[in-house]
Amino acid sequence: MKLFTGLGNPGTDYAGHRHNVGFMAVDRIAADHGFGPWKRGFKGLLSEGRLGGEKVVLFKPDTFMNASGEAVQAAMAFYKLPIADIVVFHDELDLAPGKARVKVGGGHAGHNGLRSIHGHIGDGYTRVRLGIGHPGHKDAVSAYVLHNFAKADHDWLDAVLTGVSDGAQALAEGDAARFMNAVALRLTPQRPKVPRPVTIEAKATPAPEPAPTDAPSALRRLVDRFRG
């Protein structure tokens, strides 16, 4: 069993924010894979379903970003899951928009949601880093992440979320490479293969052989006849 946790802030005021792309990811998985209705529990919202042969609980902490670890710890304890079965989807400033990466362990890089999770359960969980780009200066980060995605972002954002959903089963099965391939295919679709033209060589029709030059013509034969 896996616990797929999306990070974000609860409430409609935050729903479209860049900081909420983790919520968006688990929402897309739930919708595309027929998960059950969202229910309250463990200081958050959860939805149960299956991805292939793996049971998965989708989870959205309701504690606000800075206290995400409290909710993750409560759900993890209830389901008696090891840290290796926890997957966290979150926004990543250090990745360009439209990029995604899978990482196990490591630091929180100043992300308050990850910082909270680190403090409650450790750092050995899997994280899916969803790139949102950087505003260019650290003083602008807070306003940037707590602001809706621009209209110009909607195409690549939809492609990333669709790719995450496409690869969700692979991720549940622990196949990070196949998951990343599913995301990449949505961002850079393969071009359809164009069949190579078939060249048919036409055989030349042989020219008729010329009549022998020493054969008498009809006129010559007629003249010889009268002379005889």
FENHURA-V158936 format. One record per residue. N is the residue number from 1. RES is the residue in one letter. PHI is phi in radians with two decimals (* if undefined). Layout:
[[N;RES;PHI] [N;RES;PHI]]
This chain:
[[1;M;*] [2;K;-2.17] [3;L;-1.95] [4;F;-1.63] [5;T;-1.89] [6;G;-1.72] [7;L;-1.74] [8;G;3.08] [9;N;-1.97] [10;P;-1.32] [11;G;1.83] [12;T;-1.15] [13;D;-1.12] [14;Y;-1.85] [15;A;-0.97] [16;G;-1.68] [17;H;-1.24] [18;R;-1.05] [19;H;-1.14] [20;N;-1.75] [21;V;-1.12] [22;G;-1.14] [23;F;-1.04] [24;M;-1.04] [25;A;-1.13] [26;V;-1.26] [27;D;-1.08] [28;R;-1.17] [29;I;-1.05] [30;A;-1.04] [31;A;-1.20] [32;D;-1.37] [33;H;-1.98] [34;G;1.15] [35;F;-1.24] [36;G;-1.24] [37;P;-1.12] [38;W;-1.26] [39;K;-2.24] [40;R;-1.47] [41;G;3.04] [42;F;0.98] [43;K;1.06] [44;G;-2.98] [45;L;-2.05] [46;L;-2.37] [47;S;-2.46] [48;E;-1.87] [49;G;-3.01] [50;R;-2.29] [51;L;-2.13] [52;G;1.13] [53;G;-1.63] [54;E;-1.85] [55;K;-1.33] [56;V;-2.34] [57;V;-1.89] [58;L;-1.54] [59;F;-2.44] [60;K;-2.20] [61;P;-0.99] [62;D;-1.88] [63;T;-1.77] [64;F;1.27] [65;M;-0.93] [66;N;-1.16] [67;A;-2.07] [68;S;-1.01] [69;G;-1.07] [70;E;-1.07] [71;A;-1.21] [72;V;-1.07] [73;Q;-1.09] [74;A;-1.13] [75;A;-1.17] [76;M;-1.08] [77;A;-1.18] [78;F;-1.10] [79;Y;-1.50] [80;K;0.97] [81;L;-1.70] [82;P;-1.30] [83;I;-1.09] [84;A;-1.16] [85;D;-1.68] [86;I;-1.76] [87;V;-2.13] [88;V;-2.06] [89;F;-1.75] [90;H;-2.65] [91;D;-1.29] [92;E;-2.33] [93;L;-1.16] [94;D;-1.49] [95;L;-2.04] [96;A;-1.12] [97;P;-0.95] [98;G;1.61] [99;K;-1.67] [100;A;-2.48] [101;R;-2.48] [102;V;-1.92] [103;K;-2.48] [104;V;-2.02] [105;G;1.28] [106;G;1.74] [107;G;-1.40] [108;H;-1.67] [109;A;0.92] [110;G;1.46] [111;H;-1.30] [112;N;-1.14] [113;G;-1.17] [114;L;-1.16] [115;R;-1.00] [116;S;-1.16] [117;I;-1.13] [118;H;-0.94] [119;G;-1.18] [120;H;-1.74] [121;I;-2.24] [122;G;1.77] [123;D;-2.02] [124;G;-1.51] [125;Y;-1.56] [126;T;-1.55] [127;R;-2.19] [128;V;-1.87] [129;R;-1.58] [130;L;-1.87] [131;G;-1.16] [132;I;-2.15] [133;G;1.39] [134;H;-2.05] [135;P;-1.23] [136;G;1.92] [137;H;-2.52] [138;K;-1.08] [139;D;-1.22] [140;A;-1.66] [141;V;-1.10] [142;S;-1.02] [143;A;-1.14] [144;Y;-1.17] [145;V;-1.27] [146;L;-1.67] [147;H;-2.48] [148;N;-1.10] [149;F;-1.03] [150;A;-1.27] [151;K;-1.01] [152;A;-1.15] [153;D;-1.51] [154;H;-1.11] [155;D;-1.15] [156;W;-1.19] [157;L;-1.11] [158;D;-1.10] [159;A;-1.11] [160;V;-1.12] [161;L;-1.12] [162;T;-1.15] [163;G;-1.10] [164;V;-1.05] [165;S;-1.15] [166;D;-1.01] [167;G;-1.65] [168;A;-1.06] [169;Q;-1.11] [170;A;-1.05] [171;L;-1.13] [172;A;-1.10] [173;E;-1.52] [174;G;1.44] [175;D;-1.75] [176;A;-1.14] [177;A;-1.13] [178;R;-1.20] [179;F;-1.07] [180;M;-1.11] [181;N;-1.13] [182;A;-1.11] [183;V;-1.16] [184;A;-1.07] [185;L;-1.13] [186;R;-1.30] [187;L;-1.46] [188;T;-2.31] [189;P;-0.99] [190;Q;-1.18] [191;R;-1.29] [192;P;-1.10] [193;K;-1.30] [194;V;-1.63] [195;P;-1.09] [196;R;-1.24] [197;P;-1.13] [198;V;-1.63] [199;T;-1.63] [200;I;-1.87] [201;E;-1.48] [202;A;-1.41] [203;K;-1.42] [204;A;-1.23] [205;T;-1.34] [206;P;-1.10] [207;A;-1.22] [208;P;-1.11] [209;E;-1.20] [210;P;-1.19] [211;A;-1.14] [212;P;-1.01] [213;T;-1.22] [214;D;-1.55] [215;A;-1.34] [216;P;-1.18] [217;S;-1.32] [218;A;-1.08] [219;L;-1.14] [220;R;-1.13] [221;R;-1.13] [222;L;-1.15] [223;V;-1.09] [224;D;-1.09] [225;R;-1.14] [226;F;-1.22] [227;R;-1.22] [228;G;-1.32]]
